[in-house]
Amino acid sequence: MDKKRLKLKSVGIEYLEQYNQLLRYVFQVTDNELHQIGWEEKEMIRAKSPTLKKADVLGWFDGDNLISQVAVYPMKVRIFNHTYNMGGLTGVGTYPEYTNLGLMHKLLYQTLTDMRERNQYISYLYPYSIPYYRRKGWEIISDKITYEIQDYQLPKNRQVKGEVRRVTTDSTQVKEAYDRFALRTHGALLRDELAWNEYWLWDSDDLMAAVYYNEDGEPDGYVIYWISDDVFHIKDMIFINEDARIGLWNFVGAHFSMINKVVGNTFTDEPLSFLLEDGDIKETIAPYFMARIVDFEKFIEEYPFKPDTIERNWTFTLNDPLLAWNQGTFTLSISKDGKGTVTHSTQKTNDSINIQTMTTMLLGYKRPDYLYRIGRLDCSAETVDMLEDAIEQQSPYFSDYF
């Protein structure tokens, strides 16, 4: 293979059909699978068209043939009540005859460089290979729990002040409920038109929605669901308070005579079993999304540490497998009001951490004490205590897919 004939360039809308063909080949999306959700290939191309217009896509070309690609969606996420610009990595793929040429390594490096220039200091992705993306600097930051509840295990109806009403899935009430939830929820995506398009993209037309309204008529949560073969399937349920949670489960329980069981997903680190009177249910936990810090210094400038009565400092060596600007010895300084700054340091230190561990620690998925105990964080016990005090204690919630 003569690599000199391969060219790296932006992928425009004129390559939309090739972009989708490469996706379908790499991820083995068959015609049968498309038919099962009521799609034809032309519909898939039309659905991806507005997305590709908004995404930043890079690809390798052999002549005029697209052979390897990466797409970045311009998105926003909430991290401890602060909104970050986030680069959502997706559409990653290379035709097998062009593998082992280092094409994807160069694509990811250029993609991360471009994210940095666009002030996207954090990147999320859904991993089709956790080991591969770990080698490139990403780390697990969220989980997905799948549960199965028999009809007799459903919670009993409890009185709440609000009410649940069924609405269409594309209603403004669904979007308003999610916006209210996401602004209060660490790790959540702030969905724009692009994100909502991706959220619904692979669903069938059978989906339904029910929204919980509080006593002031405000939407405090929703359940997205469908019913088939006597099973109540929950795609997603969100709520911003306990009344909304109870009210939505009252709604699910009202289907008792129609169903045999409930099968659903939740995207927190809190198993559902503890909240049920009969908690002997089946729950399966799996890693879901990964993230990586794109520019450590800039990420810290926006990061909200917990305030304290004293200023805190930590000098350490940071390692990044791809990005030179995230490598070296740094001093992290945290002011009394929780403002962080990072400076390069010439001070000698035995403390060290890699970008993967730094990401999962700062996003709250794993605590400093745990990372220290398993050998992922090399520092003193006093530094561990300082980091435990400085980082908010809340796991990320992320229910989207792209």
KEKE-3310 file (N, C-alpha, C; in steps of 0.2 Angstrom, whole numbers, plus 5000, padded with zeros to 4 digits):
npx = (5004:5003:5006:5007:4998:4986:4975:4972:4958:4944:4927:4915:4897:4894:4900:4891:4884:4895:4900:4890:4890:4902:4900:4890:4896:4907:4901:4892:4878:4864:4853:4841:4841:4839:4826:4819:4817:4809:4815:4822:4837:4839:4832:4840:4851:4845:4842:4854:4859:4857:4864:4877:4880:4881:4891:4909:4919:4932:4942:4951:4956:4957:4961:4946:4939:4932:4940:4942:4937:4932:4920:4915:4904:4897:4894:4887:4890:4885:4895:4897:4888:4893:4894:4901:4909:4909:4917:4909:4913:4911:4906:4917:4928:4937:4940:4944:4954:4963:4968:4980:4989:4991:4982:4970:4976:4982:4971:4964:4972:4973:4960:4958:4966:4960:4948:4953:4956:4944:4939:4934:4936:4934:4930:4918:4913:4905:4911:4916:4927:4934:4947:4955:4951:4955:4969:4971:4968:4956:4943:4932:4917:4904:4890:4878:4863:4853:4837:4825:4809:4797:4779:4772:4781:4781:4781:4769:4755:4757:4753:4755:4758:4758:4754:4753:4754:4751:4760:4766:4781:4789:4785:4785:4785:4792:4805:4806:4805:4817:4827:4826:4829:4843:4850:4852:4859:4874:4886:4877:4870:4867:4854:4853:4846:4853:4857:4845:4840:4850:4847:4834:4836:4838:4827:4811:4794:4786:4787:4782:4778:4777:4774:4778:4770:4772:4764:4763:4762:4773:4785:4793:4799:4800:4795:4800:4794:4789:4777:4776:4772:4767:4776:4783:4793:4806:4814:4820:4820:4818:4819:4817:4815:4809:4795:4792:4798:4791:4778:4780:4782:4771:4763:4768:4765:4752:4749:4748:4738:4740:4753:4767:4779:4792:4805:4819:4831:4843:4853:4862:4873:4866:4858:4841:4835:4835:4826:4814:4800:4800:4814:4821:4826:4831:4846:4858:4874:4884:4898:4897:4898:4913:4926:4938:4950:4954:4962:4971:4975:4966:4954:4954:4954:4940:4935:4925:4930:4928:4925:4936:4944:4957:4971:4975:4988:4996:5009:5014:5017:5010:5004:5000:4995:4994:4994:5005:5004:4997:5007:5020:5027:5017:5009:4995:4985:4973:4961:4954:4941:4938:4943:4953:4970:4983:5000:5015:5029:5045:5049:5055:5046:5038:5025:5012:5001:4990:4981:4969:4966:4965:4954:4943:4943:4941:4929:4921:4918:4926:4933:4946:4953:4950:4956:4969:4971:4971:4982:4982:4984:4997:5003:5005:4997:4991:4989:4979:4969:4967:4963:4951:4943:4943:4936:4920:4907:4899:4892:4893:4879:4873:4863:4862:4865:4877)
npy = (4994:5010:5023:5037:5041:5043:5054:5066:5075:5087:5080:5083:5087:5082:5069:5061:5049:5040:5041:5036:5023:5018:5018:5008:4997:4995:4994:4984:4986:4979:4977:4970:4974:4987:4987:4982:4992:5000:5007:5012:5012:5024:5033:5032:5039:5052:5055:5056:5067:5081:5080:5078:5090:5098:5093:5091:5083:5072:5064:5050:5049:5039:5043:5048:5041:5038:5031:5030:5037:5050:5058:5073:5079:5095:5099:5101:5099:5096:5099:5097:5108:5117:5123:5115:5116:5102:5089:5077:5062:5051:5040:5033:5024:5012:5005:4988:4984:4994:4995:4995:5004:5016:5025:5029:5033:5045:5052:5053:5061:5073:5076:5079:5089:5099:5100:5106:5119:5123:5126:5115:5107:5094:5078:5066:5049:5034:5018:5006:4998:4996:4994:4999:5013:5017:5016:5027:5038:5040:5037:5027:5034:5033:5023:5010:5004:4990:4984:4972:4970:4960:4960:4959:4964:4978:4995:5000:5011:5028:5043:5058:5076:5081:5077:5064:5065:5058:5062:5067:5060:5069:5081:5098:5098:5086:5090:5101:5096:5088:5098:5105:5095:5091:5103:5103:5091:5082:5079:5077:5078:5093:5095:5099:5102:5093:5084:5079:5073:5063:5056:5050:5042:5028:5022:5014:5018:5015:5021:5029:5043:5050:5063:5070:5082:5095:5103:5116:5115:5113:5103:5090:5078:5063:5048:5038:5026:5009:4997:4980:4963:4960:4966:4980:4992:5002:5015:5026:5035:5050:5062:5076:5076:5068:5067:5067:5055:5045:5048:5045:5031:5027:5029:5019:5008:5008:5001:4988:4977:4975:4970:4959:4961:4973:4980:4989:5004:5012:5026:5029:5027:5021:5007:5001:4992:4995:5004:4998:4989:4975:4971:4961:4960:4958:4965:4972:4979:4989:4996:5012:5026:5034:5046:5060:5072:5085:5097:5100:5111:5121:5115:5114:5128:5131:5122:5118:5117:5112:5124:5130:5133:5136:5138:5126:5115:5105:5096:5087:5074:5073:5061:5058:5049:5053:5068:5081:5093:5090:5083:5082:5090:5098:5111:5111:5123:5128:5139:5147:5149:5139:5140:5134:5133:5130:5127:5125:5116:5115:5109:5094:5079:5065:5061:5055:5054:5048:5054:5048:5043:5055:5061:5053:5054:5068:5070:5063:5049:5039:5039:5049:5042:5028:5027:5029:5018:5007:5009:5018:5031:5040:5046:5056:5051:5062:5070:5063:5065:5078:5080:5072:5081:5092:5088:5087:5076:5066:5055:5054:5057:5050:5048:5048:5043:5042)
npz = (5000:4995:5005:5002:4993:5000:5007:5020:5025:5027:5029:5019:5016:5003:5004:5010:5008:5006:5019:5027:5022:5026:5040:5041:5036:5045:5058:5055:5052:5046:5032:5036:5050:5049:5043:5054:5062:5055:5044:5029:5019:5012:5021:5032:5027:5025:5038:5044:5037:5042:5053:5049:5043:5054:5061:5064:5053:5050:5038:5030:5013:4999:4984:4978:4987:5002:5016:5029:5045:5056:5067:5075:5086:5090:5106:5123:5140:5157:5171:5187:5189:5180:5164:5150:5134:5124:5114:5105:5101:5087:5074:5071:5061:5050:5034:5033:5024:5025:5038:5051:5047:5054:5052:5060:5072:5068:5064:5076:5084:5076:5077:5091:5092:5084:5092:5103:5098:5096:5108:5115:5128:5134:5130:5125:5122:5115:5118:5107:5109:5124:5129:5118:5117:5129:5128:5120:5128:5134:5147:5157:5162:5166:5170:5165:5170:5168:5171:5178:5182:5190:5188:5200:5209:5207:5213:5226:5223:5228:5236:5227:5224:5212:5194:5181:5164:5148:5133:5116:5110:5103:5109:5116:5130:5134:5130:5138:5151:5151:5149:5162:5170:5166:5168:5182:5184:5186:5174:5163:5146:5138:5128:5111:5095:5087:5096:5101:5089:5088:5099:5097:5086:5083:5087:5086:5079:5090:5102:5117:5128:5144:5155:5171:5180:5192:5206:5202:5189:5182:5172:5179:5176:5166:5158:5145:5135:5129:5125:5123:5119:5132:5140:5148:5142:5147:5140:5145:5161:5169:5183:5194:5207:5222:5222:5209:5204:5211:5206:5193:5193:5199:5188:5179:5186:5185:5174:5177:5175:5162:5159:5161:5166:5169:5160:5160:5158:5168:5172:5182:5197:5206:5212:5208:5216:5230:5232:5231:5238:5237:5234:5227:5213:5196:5191:5180:5178:5168:5160:5152:5145:5139:5143:5140:5145:5135:5135:5148:5156:5152:5155:5169:5172:5171:5180:5194:5209:5226:5238:5252:5268:5266:5255:5242:5235:5223:5216:5202:5190:5174:5163:5146:5132:5119:5118:5118:5125:5137:5144:5156:5171:5182:5193:5202:5208:5220:5224:5239:5236:5227:5214:5201:5195:5183:5182:5173:5180:5187:5198:5207:5208:5215:5213:5202:5188:5176:5161:5159:5172:5178:5172:5175:5189:5191:5185:5194:5194:5199:5215:5223:5234:5231:5218:5222:5231:5222:5214:5204:5206:5211:5225:5240:5256:5262:5251:5244:5254:5252:5239:5240:5248:5239:5228:5221:5226:5217:5205:5187:5176:5162:5148:5135:5118:5104)
capx = (5000:5007:5002:5008:4992:4981:4975:4968:4955:4937:4922:4909:4890:4894:4902:4886:4883:4901:4900:4885:4892:4907:4897:4886:4901:4911:4897:4888:4871:4861:4846:4836:4841:4835:4819:4815:4814:4805:4819:4826:4844:4838:4830:4846:4855:4842:4842:4861:4861:4857:4869:4884:4881:4883:4897:4916:4921:4939:4943:4957:4954:4961:4958:4940:4935:4932:4942:4943:4933:4930:4915:4914:4898:4898:4889:4888:4888:4886:4900:4896:4884:4896:4893:4907:4909:4911:4917:4906:4917:4907:4907:4924:4929:4941:4939:4949:4960:4967:4970:4987:4993:4992:4977:4966:4980:4983:4965:4962:4977:4971:4953:4959:4969:4954:4944:4956:4956:4937:4938:4931:4941:4932:4927:4914:4912:4903:4916:4915:4932:4936:4955:4957:4951:4960:4976:4971:4967:4949:4942:4925:4915:4897:4887:4871:4860:4847:4834:4819:4805:4790:4773:4770:4786:4780:4779:4762:4753:4758:4750:4759:4755:4757:4750:4756:4750:4754:4761:4769:4788:4792:4782:4790:4785:4797:4811:4807:4807:4824:4831:4826:4833:4850:4854:4853:4862:4881:4887:4871:4871:4862:4852:4851:4842:4857:4857:4839:4840:4853:4843:4828:4838:4838:4821:4805:4789:4781:4789:4777:4781:4773:4777:4776:4769:4771:4757:4763:4761:4780:4787:4798:4802:4797:4797:4800:4793:4784:4774:4776:4772:4766:4782:4783:4800:4808:4820:4823:4816:4821:4815:4822:4814:4806:4788:4792:4800:4785:4773:4781:4782:4763:4760:4771:4761:4745:4749:4748:4734:4742:4760:4770:4785:4795:4812:4821:4837:4844:4860:4865:4877:4862:4853:4834:4832:4835:4820:4808:4799:4803:4821:4824:4825:4837:4849:4864:4877:4889:4901:4893:4902:4920:4928:4945:4951:4957:4967:4971:4976:4960:4949:4955:4952:4933:4932:4923:4932:4924:4929:4939:4947:4964:4973:4978:4993:4998:5014:5013:5018:5004:5005:4995:4997:4993:4994:5011:5002:4995:5012:5025:5026:5012:5007:4988:4983:4966:4960:4949:4934:4937:4946:4959:4974:4988:5006:5021:5033:5052:5050:5055:5041:5037:5018:5011:4994:4989:4975:4963:4964:4963:4947:4938:4943:4938:4922:4918:4916:4930:4935:4954:4955:4949:4961:4975:4972:4972:4988:4981:4985:5003:5004:5005:4990:4989:4987:4973:4964:4966:4959:4944:4940:4942:4932:4913:4906:4893:4894:4890:4873:4873:4858:4862:4869:4878)
capy = (5000:5017:5028:5043:5043:5044:5061:5068:5081:5087:5076:5087:5084:5078:5062:5059:5042:5036:5041:5031:5016:5016:5017:5002:4992:4994:4992:4979:4987:4976:4979:4967:4978:4994:4986:4980:4998:5003:5011:5011:5015:5032:5036:5033:5044:5058:5057:5059:5073:5087:5079:5079:5097:5102:5089:5092:5077:5072:5057:5049:5047:5035:5046:5051:5036:5039:5025:5031:5044:5052:5064:5076:5083:5101:5098:5104:5095:5100:5096:5100:5114:5121:5120:5114:5114:5095:5086:5071:5058:5046:5038:5031:5018:5012:4999:4983:4983:5000:4995:4994:5010:5021:5031:5031:5036:5052:5055:5055:5066:5079:5078:5082:5096:5103:5101:5111:5125:5125:5127:5109:5104:5088:5074:5060:5044:5027:5014:4999:4994:5000:4994:5004:5020:5019:5018:5034:5043:5040:5032:5026:5039:5032:5016:5009:4998:4987:4980:4968:4969:4957:4964:4959:4968:4985:4998:5002:5018:5032:5049:5064:5082:5082:5072:5062:5065:5056:5067:5064:5060:5076:5087:5103:5096:5082:5094:5106:5092:5086:5104:5106:5089:5092:5109:5101:5085:5082:5074:5076:5082:5099:5093:5104:5099:5088:5079:5076:5069:5056:5052:5046:5040:5021:5020:5013:5022:5013:5025:5034:5047:5052:5068:5072:5089:5097:5106:5122:5114:5112:5096:5088:5072:5060:5041:5036:5019:5006:4991:4974:4956:4960:4969:4987:4993:5009:5018:5031:5039:5056:5066:5080:5076:5062:5066:5065:5048:5041:5049:5041:5024:5026:5028:5012:5003:5008:4996:4981:4972:4974:4968:4953:4963:4979:4980:4996:5006:5018:5028:5031:5022:5019:5002:5002:4987:4998:5009:4994:4985:4969:4972:4955:4960:4957:4971:4971:4985:4989:5003:5015:5031:5036:5054:5062:5079:5087:5102:5099:5117:5125:5112:5116:5135:5131:5117:5120:5113:5114:5129:5128:5139:5137:5137:5120:5115:5099:5096:5080:5072:5070:5058:5058:5044:5057:5075:5083:5098:5087:5079:5086:5091:5103:5112:5113:5127:5129:5145:5146:5149:5133:5142:5131:5135:5125:5130:5121:5116:5112:5105:5087:5076:5057:5060:5055:5052:5049:5058:5044:5043:5062:5062:5049:5057:5075:5069:5060:5042:5036:5044:5049:5037:5022:5027:5028:5011:5002:5011:5023:5038:5039:5052:5054:5050:5069:5073:5060:5068:5085:5079:5070:5087:5097:5086:5086:5068:5064:5051:5057:5054:5051:5043:5049:5039:5045)
capz = (5000:4995:5009:4999:4989:5005:5009:5026:5024:5030:5025:5018:5015:4997:5005:5015:5006:5008:5026:5030:5020:5030:5046:5041:5035:5051:5063:5053:5052:5040:5030:5041:5056:5047:5042:5060:5065:5050:5040:5023:5019:5011:5027:5036:5024:5026:5045:5045:5033:5046:5058:5046:5042:5060:5064:5061:5051:5046:5035:5025:5006:4993:4978:4980:4991:5009:5019:5037:5047:5063:5067:5081:5087:5095:5112:5129:5146:5164:5175:5193:5188:5176:5157:5146:5127:5123:5108:5105:5096:5085:5067:5070:5057:5044:5030:5035:5020:5026:5045:5053:5043:5058:5050:5065:5077:5066:5064:5083:5086:5073:5079:5097:5091:5082:5098:5108:5095:5096:5115:5118:5133:5136:5125:5127:5117:5117:5116:5105:5112:5130:5129:5112:5118:5135:5125:5117:5133:5137:5152:5159:5167:5168:5169:5163:5174:5165:5177:5176:5188:5189:5189:5208:5212:5206:5219:5227:5222:5233:5234:5226:5223:5205:5190:5175:5158:5142:5128:5111:5111:5101:5112:5119:5137:5135:5130:5144:5157:5151:5151:5169:5173:5164:5171:5189:5184:5184:5168:5158:5140:5136:5121:5106:5090:5085:5101:5101:5083:5089:5105:5094:5079:5081:5090:5082:5080:5095:5108:5120:5133:5150:5159:5178:5181:5199:5207:5198:5182:5179:5171:5184:5174:5161:5156:5138:5135:5124:5127:5118:5122:5139:5144:5149:5141:5149:5137:5150:5166:5173:5188:5198:5214:5224:5220:5202:5204:5214:5202:5186:5195:5199:5181:5177:5190:5183:5168:5181:5172:5155:5158:5166:5169:5167:5158:5158:5159:5172:5170:5188:5200:5212:5210:5209:5221:5236:5232:5230:5244:5235:5230:5224:5206:5192:5188:5177:5177:5162:5158:5147:5141:5141:5142:5141:5145:5129:5137:5155:5159:5151:5158:5176:5173:5171:5184:5200:5215:5232:5242:5258:5272:5265:5248:5241:5230:5221:5210:5200:5183:5171:5157:5141:5127:5113:5117:5121:5129:5143:5147:5160:5178:5183:5199:5203:5214:5221:5229:5244:5233:5223:5208:5200:5190:5182:5179:5172:5186:5186:5204:5206:5212:5214:5212:5195:5186:5168:5159:5160:5179:5180:5169:5179:5195:5191:5184:5200:5193:5204:5220:5224:5238:5227:5213:5226:5233:5216:5211:5198:5208:5215:5228:5247:5259:5263:5245:5243:5258:5250:5233:5242:5250:5234:5222:5223:5227:5213:5199:5181:5173:5155:5146:5128:5113:5098)
cpx = (5004:5003:5003:5002:4986:4981:4970:4965:4948:4933:4916:4902:4890:4897:4897:4885:4889:4902:4896:4887:4897:4905:4894:4891:4905:4907:4891:4880:4868:4855:4841:4835:4837:4828:4815:4813:4811:4809:4821:4832:4843:4836:4835:4850:4852:4842:4849:4863:4862:4863:4876:4885:4883:4890:4904:4919:4928:4939:4949:4953:4959:4958:4952:4936:4937:4934:4942:4940:4932:4925:4915:4908:4899:4893:4891:4886:4889:4890:4900:4893:4888:4895:4900:4906:4912:4911:4915:4909:4912:4909:4914:4924:4934:4940:4945:4955:4965:4969:4978:4992:4994:4987:4973:4970:4981:4977:4963:4966:4974:4964:4953:4962:4964:4949:4947:4956:4948:4934:4933:4936:4940:4929:4924:4914:4909:4908:4914:4921:4935:4944:4958:4957:4954:4967:4977:4969:4960:4948:4934:4923:4907:4895:4880:4868:4854:4844:4828:4815:4798:4785:4771:4775:4786:4779:4772:4761:4754:4756:4755:4755:4754:4753:4755:4752:4754:4755:4765:4777:4792:4789:4787:4790:4790:4804:4812:4808:4814:4828:4831:4830:4841:4853:4855:4857:4869:4882:4883:4873:4865:4860:4850:4847:4846:4857:4851:4838:4844:4850:4838:4830:4837:4832:4815:4800:4784:4782:4783:4781:4775:4777:4774:4776:4768:4765:4757:4763:4768:4782:4793:4801:4798:4799:4795:4799:4789:4782:4773:4776:4772:4772:4782:4791:4801:4814:4824:4818:4820:4817:4820:4820:4810:4799:4787:4793:4794:4779:4774:4780:4774:4760:4762:4766:4754:4744:4749:4745:4736:4749:4761:4776:4787:4802:4814:4829:4837:4851:4864:4869:4872:4857:4846:4832:4831:4829:4813:4807:4801:4809:4824:4823:4832:4840:4856:4868:4883:4892:4897:4897:4909:4921:4935:4945:4956:4963:4966:4971:4969:4954:4948:4953:4944:4930:4930:4925:4928:4928:4931:4942:4954:4965:4976:4983:4995:5003:5014:5015:5012:5006:4999:4998:4997:4995:5000:5009:4999:5000:5017:5023:5022:5011:4999:4987:4976:4965:4955:4942:4933:4940:4952:4963:4980:4994:5011:5026:5040:5054:5050:5049:5040:5029:5017:5004:4994:4982:4969:4961:4962:4956:4942:4937:4939:4931:4918:4916:4919:4933:4943:4956:4955:4955:4968:4976:4973:4978:4987:4983:4991:5005:5004:4997:4987:4986:4980:4967:4962:4961:4951:4940:4938:4937:4925:4911:4899:4895:4890:4884:4873:4869:4858:4866:4871:4884)
cpy = (5006:5022:5035:5046:5044:5051:5062:5075:5081:5083:5081:5083:5080:5071:5059:5051:5038:5036:5036:5024:5013:5014:5010:4996:4990:4991:4987:4980:4984:4979:4977:4971:4984:4993:4985:4987:5003:5008:5008:5014:5023:5036:5037:5039:5051:5060:5059:5065:5079:5086:5080:5086:5101:5099:5092:5085:5077:5064:5056:5047:5044:5038:5050:5046:5037:5032:5025:5037:5044:5058:5067:5081:5089:5100:5101:5100:5099:5096:5100:5107:5119:5118:5120:5113:5107:5093:5079:5067:5052:5045:5036:5024:5018:5005:4994:4983:4989:5000:4994:4999:5016:5027:5033:5035:5044:5055:5058:5061:5073:5081:5081:5089:5101:5105:5107:5118:5128:5126:5121:5105:5097:5084:5068:5055:5038:5022:5007:4995:4998:5000:4999:5011:5022:5020:5024:5040:5044:5035:5032:5031:5038:5025:5016:5003:4996:4983:4977:4967:4965:4961:4964:4963:4976:4989:5000:5009:5022:5039:5055:5070:5084:5077:5070:5062:5062:5061:5063:5065:5066:5082:5092:5101:5091:5085:5098:5102:5090:5092:5105:5101:5090:5097:5107:5095:5085:5077:5074:5081:5087:5097:5099:5099:5093:5082:5075:5071:5062:5052:5047:5042:5033:5018:5019:5018:5021:5017:5029:5038:5049:5057:5069:5079:5090:5101:5113:5121:5113:5105:5095:5081:5069:5052:5040:5028:5016:4999:4985:4967:4956:4963:4977:4989:5001:5011:5022:5034:5044:5059:5070:5080:5069:5061:5064:5058:5044:5042:5045:5033:5022:5025:5021:5007:5002:5003:4989:4976:4971:4971:4962:4956:4970:4978:4987:4998:5012:5020:5032:5026:5019:5013:5003:4998:4990:5002:5005:4990:4978:4970:4967:4955:4959:4963:4969:4978:4984:4996:5006:5020:5032:5044:5054:5069:5080:5092:5102:5106:5121:5122:5114:5123:5135:5127:5120:5116:5116:5119:5126:5134:5140:5136:5130:5119:5107:5099:5089:5080:5070:5067:5057:5054:5048:5064:5078:5089:5096:5083:5084:5086:5098:5104:5114:5117:5128:5134:5143:5146:5144:5135:5138:5134:5130:5128:5124:5121:5113:5108:5098:5084:5068:5056:5060:5052:5052:5052:5054:5044:5050:5063:5059:5052:5064:5075:5065:5053:5038:5041:5043:5043:5030:5021:5026:5021:5006:5004:5015:5030:5037:5046:5051:5054:5057:5072:5070:5063:5075:5085:5076:5076:5092:5095:5084:5078:5067:5061:5054:5053:5055:5046:5044:5043:5042:5042)
cpz = (5000:4999:5007:4996:4994:5007:5015:5025:5027:5025:5025:5016:5008:4998:5010:5014:5008:5016:5029:5028:5024:5037:5046:5040:5042:5057:5061:5054:5045:5038:5034:5047:5055:5046:5049:5064:5060:5045:5034:5023:5017:5017:5032:5034:5026:5033:5047:5042:5037:5051:5055:5045:5048:5063:5061:5060:5048:5043:5031:5018:5002:4987:4980:4984:4998:5013:5026:5039:5054:5063:5074:5082:5092:5100:5118:5135:5152:5168:5182:5193:5184:5169:5153:5139:5127:5116:5108:5100:5094:5077:5066:5066:5051:5041:5032:5031:5021:5034:5045:5049:5048:5056:5056:5071:5075:5066:5071:5085:5083:5076:5086:5097:5089:5088:5102:5105:5095:5104:5118:5122:5136:5130:5127:5121:5119:5114:5113:5107:5118:5130:5124:5114:5125:5133:5122:5122:5136:5142:5154:5164:5169:5166:5167:5166:5170:5171:5174:5182:5186:5191:5197:5212:5211:5212:5220:5226:5228:5231:5233:5224:5216:5201:5184:5169:5152:5136:5122:5112:5108:5103:5115:5127:5138:5135:5136:5150:5157:5152:5158:5172:5172:5167:5179:5189:5182:5179:5162:5152:5140:5129:5117:5101:5087:5090:5102:5095:5085:5095:5102:5088:5078:5085:5085:5083:5086:5101:5110:5126:5138:5154:5166:5178:5189:5200:5204:5191:5178:5177:5174:5182:5169:5161:5149:5138:5129:5127:5122:5121:5129:5143:5143:5148:5143:5145:5142:5155:5169:5178:5192:5205:5216:5222:5213:5201:5206:5209:5195:5188:5196:5192:5178:5180:5188:5177:5171:5177:5165:5154:5163:5169:5166:5166:5156:5159:5164:5171:5176:5191:5206:5209:5212:5215:5227:5237:5232:5236:5243:5231:5227:5216:5202:5189:5186:5175:5172:5161:5152:5143:5144:5140:5142:5141:5139:5131:5145:5159:5158:5154:5166:5177:5174:5177:5191:5206:5221:5236:5249:5262:5270:5257:5247:5235:5229:5215:5208:5192:5180:5164:5152:5135:5120:5113:5122:5126:5136:5146:5151:5167:5179:5191:5199:5209:5214:5226:5234:5241:5228:5216:5207:5195:5190:5179:5178:5178:5184:5193:5203:5211:5210:5212:5204:5194:5179:5167:5160:5167:5181:5178:5173:5186:5195:5189:5189:5199:5198:5209:5221:5228:5235:5222:5216:5228:5228:5212:5205:5200:5213:5218:5236:5250:5260:5257:5243:5247:5255:5243:5235:5244:5245:5229:5224:5222:5223:5207:5193:5179:5166:5151:5138:5124:5107:5095)
residu = (MET:ASP:LYS:LYS:ARG:LEU:LYS:LEU:LYS:SER:VAL:GLY:ILE:GLU:TYR:LEU:GLU:GLN:TYR:ASN:GLN:LEU:LEU:ARG:TYR:VAL:PHE:GLN:VAL:THR:ASP:ASN:GLU:LEU:HIS:GLN:ILE:GLY:TRP:GLU:GLU:LYS:GLU:MET:ILE:ARG:ALA:LYS:SER:PRO:THR:LEU:LYS:LYS:ALA:ASP:VAL:LEU:GLY:TRP:PHE:ASP:GLY:ASP:ASN:LEU:ILE:SER:GLN:VAL:ALA:VAL:TYR:PRO:MET:LYS:VAL:ARG:ILE:PHE:ASN:HIS:THR:TYR:ASN:MET:GLY:GLY:LEU:THR:GLY:VAL:GLY:THR:TYR:PRO:GLU:TYR:THR:ASN:LEU:GLY:LEU:MET:HIS:LYS:LEU:LEU:TYR:GLN:THR:LEU:THR:ASP:MET:ARG:GLU:ARG:ASN:GLN:TYR:ILE:SER:TYR:LEU:TYR:PRO:TYR:SER:ILE:PRO:TYR:TYR:ARG:ARG:LYS:GLY:TRP:GLU:ILE:ILE:SER:ASP:LYS:ILE:THR:TYR:GLU:ILE:GLN:ASP:TYR:GLN:LEU:PRO:LYS:ASN:ARG:GLN:VAL:LYS:GLY:GLU:VAL:ARG:ARG:VAL:THR:THR:ASP:SER:THR:GLN:VAL:LYS:GLU:ALA:TYR:ASP:ARG:PHE:ALA:LEU:ARG:THR:HIS:GLY:ALA:LEU:LEU:ARG:ASP:GLU:LEU:ALA:TRP:ASN:GLU:TYR:TRP:LEU:TRP:ASP:SER:ASP:ASP:LEU:MET:ALA:ALA:VAL:TYR:TYR:ASN:GLU:ASP:GLY:GLU:PRO:ASP:GLY:TYR:VAL:ILE:TYR:TRP:ILE:SER:ASP:ASP:VAL:PHE:HIS:ILE:LYS:ASP:MET:ILE:PHE:ILE:ASN:GLU:ASP:ALA:ARG:ILE:GLY:LEU:TRP:ASN:PHE:VAL:GLY:ALA:HIS:PHE:SER:MET:ILE:ASN:LYS:VAL:VAL:GLY:ASN:THR:PHE:THR:ASP:GLU:PRO:LEU:SER:PHE:LEU:LEU:GLU:ASP:GLY:ASP:ILE:LYS:GLU:THR:ILE:ALA:PRO:TYR:PHE:MET:ALA:ARG:ILE:VAL:ASP:PHE:GLU:LYS:PHE:ILE:GLU:GLU:TYR:PRO:PHE:LYS:PRO:ASP:THR:ILE:GLU:ARG:ASN:TRP:THR:PHE:THR:LEU:ASN:ASP:PRO:LEU:LEU:ALA:TRP:ASN:GLN:GLY:THR:PHE:THR:LEU:SER:ILE:SER:LYS:ASP:GLY:LYS:GLY:THR:VAL:THR:HIS:SER:THR:GLN:LYS:THR:ASN:ASP:SER:ILE:ASN:ILE:GLN:THR:MET:THR:THR:MET:LEU:LEU:GLY:TYR:LYS:ARG:PRO:ASP:TYR:LEU:TYR:ARG:ILE:GLY:ARG:LEU:ASP:CYS:SER:ALA:GLU:THR:VAL:ASP:MET:LEU:GLU:ASP:ALA:ILE:GLU:GLN:GLN:SER:PRO:TYR:PHE:SER:ASP:TYR:PHE)
# end
